[in-house]
Structure formats: C-alpha cells, structure tokens
Amino acid sequence: MAVKSMTGFGRGEAVDGAVKVVVELSTVNRKQFDCSVSLPRELTSLDSKVQALVHLRVARGYVKGVVTVTASGQAGAADALDLARLTTQLGAVRAAAQALGLADDLTASSLLRLPDLLRPCVLPDDPLDVWPLMERAVQAALEKLDAMRLREGGALERDLRARFAALEALSREIAALAPAVPAAYKAVLERRLSDLLGAVQLADPALVAREVAVFADRCDVSEELTRLASHFAQVTKVFDAGGACGRTLDFLCQELFREINTTGSKANDAAISRRVIDFKAGLEAVREQVQNIE
C-alpha cells in the first residue's frame, strides 16, 4: 500500500433520469479525522452516511465536501421547477405586499433574487431514494481524491526517504568520531597536567587513566547511536509497508530527536556538536514534511 498525502481534491458526479448529483471533496492536514459536508437542506439526514463513506478511504485529515443536486439535462422545464410551489409562495408575497400597502412590482427578473423560490423540483420525498445516486457520486469523487493523494504521497515519500538517508549519514559520521573523543581528552589532560606540574614532576598515570575512564563513560554515546540506527531501520519498514503511516513517522521523529539531543549533550566534542546541529536542523524539516502524510 502506497503512502498518501493528506492534501487532495476530487470531483464526482452521477446522473439518473432527471436528477444529477455532483460531489466535490478536498482534504488538508489535520492530526485527526474530521469531515464537514455541505448538503441540500432536504438531504441533511444523509450526512452520516456520506461521512462514513469518506472515512473508509480517508484515515486522518480535514475533509471538506459540497454536495449539489440539480436537474439533469434530460429534465424538461416542467420537471426543473415546482410551479405549484412557486404559485403558492408568490401569492403569499403579493398578499403581504397588499396588506402592508406596498407596490406590487414583482417581475420575472425579480425571481432571480429569490433563490429559495427557484429550487428545482427534482428531489424525492424520501432522502433514502436519492442515496444510491449520491453514493455513486461520492465514490467517484473519492477515486479522484485518492489518485491525487497517491501522486502527492509518492513525491513526499521520495523526498522523505532522501532526507532520512541524509540524517542516517550524519549519525554514521558521529559514530565514526565518537571513539576518538576519550583519546583526545586524554591528550589534552596530560598536556595540561604537564604545563601545571612542569618537567620536574610527572602526572600519576593511574590518576590520569582513572580520570579518562570516568570521562569516557560519561561521554559514551554508543547506546544512543544504536537506538538511532534502530529507528532508521523502522523508518524504512514503515515506508515499505505504506498506508496511513504519518503518525508512526511522527513518533519516530520524536524518538530520533530525543536520541540525537542526548548525543549532543554527552559527546563533549566540537566536530560531533556540529553534526548534531545539522541533524536537528534536518530533522525539523523532516517533521514538517511528515505532517503532510496521512
């Protein structure tokens, strides 16, 4: 299963006789699943069905949808408008104008400012009768939405694999530098003791060895580097498995930050510190990119 982006758009439509349903769905980043669908007032009872259908294809992210129901091109003029309803409502408007002493200036063009009066008469009395048609339109929109999210997800995966590989290379550089840190400390310690005591008195080798051993234990980052390697292996497995992996990758990023932060605190070496800073900067860019993955 491929990695999916949380950003996408899809449009689907379905026609059955005089009724045409158009569904537009767009998705953006969000930690949890959230869905808001705008439906015609007469079909609001179908909202839960639409959301359940969307949730089957979208694991997380914010989904915004619009469902419109109109008369299809196959519908005639008599089917497109509820003339009996128009006549009743226009009669009520004229009666109100007469009672209030207002001029009756209604014209055909004035109906354009009254959208509720021009509602096409295409919906059945029972909303469930239109659900099969709406379901087809929603599925068509989801197919196109998925296709776009997969294309974007593929690009994100390639970018993130390269970024994680760069971070792993930095961790290997740190692993190569780490063993030399105690030796460098020993040389610095001996030089300082020599400068302090002078040539007449040599530093006690046992004392120097004990001090270096304590320092070596304190700056040992082998455990952190081992855990970093394990996390990078997990990242590869997550990408290979695909699917909704954004949360897992976000968690692994948090763990990578914790290990590299500890490494920087313990290493006590300028060369390692520079690589730790580069690692953190690269990891921050990775975390931002991971927020775009479902």
Backbone torsions as a table, in degrees:
resi	resn	phi	psi	omega
1	MET	NA	129.6	-175.5
2	ALA	-79.4	160.9	176.7
3	VAL	-75.9	140.2	-179.6
4	LYS	-116.1	142.7	171.6
5	SER	-79.1	157.3	175.1
6	MET	-89.4	1.6	-178.7
7	THR	-111.0	130.1	179.0
8	GLY	-176.4	172.9	179.2
9	PHE	-147.5	141.8	177.1
10	GLY	-147.7	143.7	179.7
11	ARG	-130.5	133.4	178.2
12	GLY	-137.8	151.1	177.1
13	GLU	-143.1	155.8	179.1
14	ALA	-145.0	141.3	-177.8
15	VAL	-126.2	136.5	175.6
16	ASP	-143.6	103.6	-179.4
17	GLY	65.3	-120.4	-176.8
18	ALA	-88.4	-2.5	-173.8
19	VAL	-109.9	135.1	176.4
20	LYS	-127.0	126.2	179.0
21	VAL	-112.9	128.8	177.1
22	VAL	-120.4	130.4	-179.2
23	VAL	-123.8	129.6	175.3
24	GLU	-121.9	127.5	-178.6
25	LEU	-125.7	134.8	174.5
26	SER	-132.7	147.4	-178.3
27	THR	-130.0	144.5	174.8
28	VAL	-136.3	174.9	-175.1
29	ASN	-65.9	139.7	169.6
30	ARG	-166.9	143.9	-176.4
31	LYS	-63.8	-39.3	-178.3
32	GLN	-110.7	172.7	175.3
33	PHE	-81.1	131.2	176.8
34	ASP	-145.3	135.2	-175.4
35	CYS	-137.2	132.4	177.3
36	SER	-133.0	117.5	-176.9
37	VAL	-121.1	128.4	177.1
38	SER	-91.7	118.1	-177.7
39	LEU	-117.3	155.4	170.7
40	PRO	-55.9	146.0	-174.0
41	ARG	-54.3	-36.3	-177.3
42	GLU	-72.9	-11.9	-175.1
43	LEU	-115.8	14.6	-177.2
44	THR	-61.5	-23.4	179.4
45	SER	-67.4	-14.5	179.6
46	LEU	-91.3	2.7	-176.2
47	ASP	-58.2	-44.7	-178.0
48	SER	-64.2	-35.4	178.2
49	LYS	-65.8	-42.5	179.5
50	VAL	-64.0	-45.5	-178.2
51	GLN	-63.4	-39.9	178.8
52	ALA	-63.8	-38.9	179.0
53	LEU	-65.2	-41.9	179.8
54	VAL	-66.0	-41.3	-176.1
55	HIS	-65.3	-23.0	176.9
56	LEU	-66.6	-26.0	-177.4
57	ARG	-107.7	-19.1	-177.3
58	VAL	-119.8	114.6	-176.7
59	ALA	-79.2	-41.5	178.8
60	ARG	-153.3	163.2	-174.1
61	GLY	118.2	167.5	179.2
62	TYR	-99.0	121.3	-179.4
63	VAL	-107.5	125.7	176.2
64	LYS	-116.1	128.0	-176.9
65	GLY	-132.1	152.7	176.1
66	VAL	-132.1	126.4	177.3
67	VAL	-115.5	124.1	177.3
68	THR	-120.9	140.0	178.1
69	VAL	-121.6	122.1	-178.3
70	THR	-134.2	171.9	174.3
71	ALA	-76.5	134.7	179.7
72	SER	-76.2	171.8	178.3
73	GLY	-64.9	-16.7	179.7
74	GLN	-80.1	-12.0	-176.7
75	ALA	-82.8	139.5	176.8
76	GLY	-84.0	176.0	-178.5
77	ALA	-61.8	-37.2	-178.8
78	ALA	-68.1	-29.7	179.4
79	ASP	-79.6	-27.1	-173.1
80	ALA	-73.2	-30.4	-177.1
81	LEU	-126.5	144.2	175.5
82	ASP	-87.3	89.4	-174.5
83	LEU	-64.1	-36.0	179.6
84	ALA	-63.8	-41.0	179.0
85	ARG	-66.8	-40.6	177.6
86	LEU	-60.9	-44.7	-178.6
87	THR	-61.6	-43.0	-179.9
88	THR	-63.7	-45.8	-176.7
89	GLN	-72.0	-36.3	176.8
90	LEU	-66.6	-35.9	176.2
91	GLY	-62.4	-39.9	178.8
92	ALA	-66.4	-39.1	178.7
93	VAL	-64.6	-43.9	179.8
94	ARG	-65.5	-37.9	178.9
95	ALA	-65.2	-39.8	178.2
96	ALA	-65.9	-39.5	178.5
97	ALA	-64.0	-40.6	179.9
98	GLN	-67.0	-39.8	-179.3
99	ALA	-67.4	-30.7	-179.0
100	LEU	-93.0	1.2	178.8
101	GLY	72.2	30.5	-179.3
102	LEU	-99.6	152.1	180.0
103	ALA	-70.8	140.2	177.0
104	ASP	-86.2	91.2	-176.9
105	ASP	-111.0	23.7	179.4
106	LEU	-67.8	132.3	174.7
107	THR	-131.6	172.5	179.4
108	ALA	-60.9	-38.9	-179.0
109	SER	-68.0	-27.2	-179.6
110	SER	-68.0	-19.5	178.4
111	LEU	-66.6	-23.1	179.9
112	LEU	-65.4	-21.1	178.6
113	ARG	-89.6	2.8	-179.7
114	LEU	-122.5	76.2	-174.2
115	PRO	-61.7	-31.1	-179.2
116	ASP	-64.3	-29.5	-179.9
117	LEU	-75.0	-23.4	-177.0
118	LEU	-101.7	31.9	177.8
119	ARG	-75.9	121.4	-179.0
120	PRO	-59.7	141.2	179.5
121	CYS	-92.3	76.4	-177.6
122	VAL	-123.3	-12.3	-175.5
123	LEU	-86.1	137.6	175.5
124	PRO	-71.8	165.7	179.6
125	ASP	-66.4	-35.9	-179.9
126	ASP	-98.6	117.6	-179.8
127	PRO	-56.9	-29.9	-179.1
128	LEU	-64.4	-21.9	179.4
129	ASP	-67.9	-26.8	-179.2
130	VAL	-94.7	-6.1	-176.8
131	TRP	-60.9	-45.2	179.4
132	PRO	-55.4	-39.0	179.1
133	LEU	-69.2	-42.6	179.1
134	MET	-65.7	-37.9	179.5
135	GLU	-61.2	-40.6	177.7
136	ARG	-62.2	-41.5	-179.9
137	ALA	-67.5	-40.6	178.6
138	VAL	-64.1	-43.3	179.5
139	GLN	-62.8	-39.6	178.6
140	ALA	-64.6	-40.9	178.3
141	ALA	-65.2	-39.8	179.8
142	LEU	-66.1	-35.6	177.9
143	GLU	-61.5	-46.0	-179.7
144	LYS	-70.5	-36.6	176.4
145	LEU	-61.6	-45.0	179.8
146	ASP	-62.6	-41.4	-179.1
147	ALA	-61.3	-41.7	179.8
148	MET	-69.0	-41.1	-179.8
149	ARG	-66.4	-33.6	178.0
150	LEU	-70.0	-40.6	178.0
151	ARG	-61.8	-46.5	179.1
152	GLU	-66.9	-37.1	179.5
153	GLY	-63.5	-37.4	177.5
154	GLY	-62.4	-41.3	178.3
155	ALA	-66.2	-40.7	178.8
156	LEU	-64.5	-40.2	-179.7
157	GLU	-62.7	-45.2	179.4
158	ARG	-61.0	-42.5	-179.8
159	ASP	-64.9	-44.0	-177.3
160	LEU	-70.2	-36.9	176.9
161	ARG	-60.0	-41.6	179.3
162	ALA	-66.0	-40.2	-179.9
163	ARG	-67.4	-42.1	177.7
164	PHE	-65.2	-36.0	178.4
165	ALA	-64.1	-38.0	178.1
166	ALA	-66.1	-39.2	177.5
167	LEU	-65.9	-39.9	179.3
168	GLU	-64.5	-36.3	177.6
169	ALA	-64.1	-39.0	176.8
170	LEU	-63.7	-39.8	179.5
171	SER	-65.1	-34.4	177.7
172	ARG	-69.4	-36.0	175.8
173	GLU	-63.2	-41.3	177.6
174	ILE	-63.3	-42.2	179.0
175	ALA	-61.6	-33.6	179.1
176	ALA	-74.0	-30.2	-178.8
177	LEU	-83.1	-29.5	-171.2
178	ALA	-57.5	-42.9	-177.1
179	PRO	-62.8	-24.5	-177.0
180	ALA	-82.4	-10.6	-175.6
181	VAL	-63.9	-48.7	178.8
182	PRO	-60.5	-39.2	179.6
183	ALA	-63.3	-41.1	178.3
184	ALA	-65.6	-38.3	178.0
185	TYR	-64.8	-39.7	179.6
186	LYS	-61.9	-43.0	-179.7
187	ALA	-64.9	-41.0	178.9
188	VAL	-65.9	-42.2	-179.0
189	LEU	-63.7	-44.7	179.7
190	GLU	-63.6	-40.2	179.6
191	ARG	-65.2	-40.5	180.0
192	ARG	-67.4	-41.7	178.5
193	LEU	-64.7	-37.2	178.6
194	SER	-65.2	-41.2	178.4
195	ASP	-66.5	-35.1	-176.9
196	LEU	-75.6	-44.5	-174.6
197	LEU	-86.8	-23.7	-178.5
198	GLY	83.3	176.5	-176.1
199	ALA	-73.6	-18.0	-175.5
200	VAL	-75.3	-20.6	-175.7
201	GLN	-135.9	125.5	179.8
202	LEU	-92.7	149.4	177.7
203	ALA	-70.3	145.8	178.7
204	ASP	-66.0	117.1	-179.4
205	PRO	-58.5	-36.6	-179.6
206	ALA	-65.0	-40.2	178.9
207	LEU	-65.0	-42.7	178.6
208	VAL	-63.5	-44.7	-179.1
209	ALA	-61.6	-41.3	179.3
210	ARG	-63.8	-42.5	-179.6
211	GLU	-65.2	-41.6	179.0
212	VAL	-66.4	-37.5	179.6
213	ALA	-63.5	-42.8	178.2
214	VAL	-62.9	-44.1	179.3
215	PHE	-63.4	-43.0	-179.1
216	ALA	-60.9	-39.0	178.4
217	ASP	-68.1	-38.9	-177.4
218	ARG	-69.5	-33.6	-177.0
219	CYS	-100.4	9.0	180.0
220	ASP	-69.1	120.7	-178.6
221	VAL	-115.7	19.4	-177.0
222	SER	-62.7	-39.2	179.4
223	GLU	-64.3	-44.2	179.4
224	GLU	-62.4	-41.1	179.8
225	LEU	-67.3	-35.8	177.0
226	THR	-64.6	-42.4	179.2
227	ARG	-68.4	-36.1	175.6
228	LEU	-59.7	-45.9	179.1
229	ALA	-60.9	-39.4	178.4
230	SER	-64.6	-41.5	179.6
231	HIS	-65.1	-39.1	178.4
232	PHE	-65.3	-36.2	176.4
233	ALA	-64.3	-39.0	177.9
234	GLN	-65.4	-38.7	178.4
235	VAL	-58.8	-45.4	179.0
236	THR	-60.9	-42.9	178.8
237	LYS	-63.3	-39.3	-179.9
238	VAL	-63.7	-45.0	179.3
239	PHE	-64.7	-40.2	-179.8
240	ASP	-65.5	-34.9	179.0
241	ALA	-73.9	-34.1	179.0
242	GLY	68.9	-155.7	-179.1
243	GLY	75.4	-157.2	-179.3
244	ALA	-78.3	89.9	-173.1
245	CYS	-116.7	6.8	-176.1
246	GLY	-61.0	-44.0	-179.0
247	ARG	-65.0	-40.7	179.2
248	THR	-63.3	-43.8	179.1
249	LEU	-65.4	-36.8	177.9
250	ASP	-63.8	-40.9	177.4
251	PHE	-64.1	-43.2	179.7
252	LEU	-64.2	-34.2	176.2
253	CYS	-63.8	-40.4	177.3
254	GLN	-61.9	-42.1	179.4
255	GLU	-67.3	-39.3	177.4
256	LEU	-61.9	-40.5	179.7
257	PHE	-64.9	-40.7	-179.0
258	ARG	-63.0	-43.5	-178.2
259	GLU	-69.4	-41.4	-178.7
260	ILE	-71.8	-30.8	177.4
261	ASN	-66.2	-43.0	176.5
262	THR	-64.1	-39.0	178.3
263	THR	-60.2	-44.9	179.4
264	GLY	-64.5	-34.0	-179.6
265	SER	-72.2	-32.9	-174.0
266	LYS	-93.4	-26.1	-167.9
267	ALA	-64.3	-41.1	178.1
268	ASN	56.3	46.7	-179.7
269	ASP	-146.5	134.4	-174.8
270	ALA	-65.3	-43.1	-178.4
271	ALA	-63.8	-41.8	177.8
272	ILE	-67.4	-40.0	-179.7
273	SER	-60.0	-39.2	178.3
274	ARG	-62.9	-41.2	179.6
275	ARG	-71.1	-33.2	175.6
276	VAL	-63.4	-41.4	177.8
277	ILE	-63.0	-44.3	177.6
278	ASP	-62.4	-39.2	179.3
279	PHE	-61.9	-47.0	-178.5
280	LYS	-63.3	-40.9	178.7
281	ALA	-63.5	-43.2	178.1
282	GLY	-67.0	-37.5	-179.8
283	LEU	-66.8	-36.1	178.1
284	GLU	-62.8	-40.7	176.6
285	ALA	-64.4	-37.8	177.9
286	VAL	-63.9	-44.5	-178.4
287	ARG	-62.2	-38.9	177.9
288	GLU	-64.6	-39.8	-179.4
289	GLN	-70.5	-35.4	179.5
290	VAL	-62.1	-29.1	179.3
291	GLN	-62.8	-14.3	179.3
292	ASN	-90.1	-3.8	-176.6
293	ILE	-99.1	138.3	179.2
294	GLU	-64.3	NA	NA
